[in-house]
């Protein structure tokens, strides 16, 4: 058997994997409901237009610069938002602002 890591390095690697796994579960977007759109490559306007075209409704601004909170179905808007340069994550209270945009 080949040993890649030993001792403290192995423990640190396992801890990092566990923390990364938990973090990815917390940010995984739900099937429907409030979602946070974070612009990665492009503008938030393009990603928002793509989400609205897929049936989403704008709810408010997120605390991450350029991020927006929308309500809708993840599966309907995922590909469109990705093509527009946005990333959809769960709308966690720590990442979302309290600023409501009037309907």
C-alpha positions in Angstrom: 0.0 0.0 0.0 1.3 3.4 -1.0 1.1 6.1 1.8 0.5 9.6 0.4 0.3 11.5 3.7 1.2 10.7 7.2 0.7 12.2 10.7 -0.5 15.8 11.0 -0.6 16.3 7.2 -3.2 13.5 6.8 -5.3 14.8 9.7 -5.2 18.4 8.2 -6.2 17.1 4.7 -9.1 15.1 6.2 -10.3 18.2 8.1 -10.1 20.3 5.0 -12.2 17.8 3.1 -14.8 17.6 5.8 -15.0 21.4 6.0 -15.3 21.7 2.2 -18.0 19.1 2.1 -20.1 20.8 4.8 -19.6 24.2 3.1 -20.8 22.8 -0.3 -23.9 21.3 1.3 -24.7 24.6 3.0 -24.4 26.5 -0.3 -26.2 23.9 -2.5 -29.3 25.6 -3.9 -32.7 24.2 -3.0 -35.0 22.9 -5.7 -37.3 26.0 -5.4 -37.6 29.0 -3.2 -35.3 31.9 -2.5 -32.0 31.6 -4.4 -28.9 33.9 -4.4 -27.5 34.8 -7.9 -23.8 35.8 -7.7 -22.3 37.2 -10.8 -19.0 35.5 -11.6 -18.2 36.3 -15.2 -20.5 39.0 -16.4 -23.0 41.4 -14.9 -25.7 40.8 -12.4 -28.2 42.4 -14.9 -27.5 39.6 -17.5 -27.8 36.9 -14.9 -31.0 38.5 -13.6 -32.5 38.7 -17.0 -31.7 35.1 -17.6 -33.4 34.1 -14.3 -36.5 36.2 -15.0 -36.7 34.7 -18.5 -36.8 31.3 -16.7 -39.6 32.3 -14.4 -37.8 33.8 -11.4 -39.0 36.8 -9.4 -36.7 39.4 -8.0 -36.9 39.6 -4.2 -33.9 41.8 -3.1 -30.2 42.5 -3.1 -27.6 40.2 -1.6 -24.7 41.4 0.6 -22.1 40.0 -1.9 -21.4 42.8 -4.3 -23.6 42.5 -7.4 -25.6 39.6 -5.9 -29.4 39.4 -6.1 -32.0 37.3 -4.4 -34.6 35.7 -6.6 -37.4 33.3 -6.0 -38.1 30.5 -8.4 -37.2 27.0 -9.5 -33.5 26.1 -9.6 -33.8 23.6 -12.4 -35.6 26.1 -14.7 -33.0 28.8 -14.4 -29.7 27.0 -13.6 -28.4 26.7 -17.2 -29.6 30.1 -18.3 -27.9 31.9 -15.3 -24.7 29.9 -15.8 -24.6 30.9 -19.5 -25.1 34.6 -18.4 -22.1 34.4 -16.1 -23.9 33.9 -12.8 -23.8 31.3 -10.1 -26.8 30.1 -8.1 -26.4 29.2 -4.4 -28.7 28.9 -1.5 -30.0 32.1 -0.1 -28.4 31.8 3.4 -29.1 34.6 5.9 -25.4 35.5 6.2 -25.1 36.0 2.4 -28.3 37.8 1.8 -29.2 41.4 2.6 -32.4 42.6 4.2 -33.1 45.1 1.5 -36.4 44.3 -0.1 -37.1 45.5 -3.6 -40.8 46.5 -4.0 -42.9 44.3 -6.3 
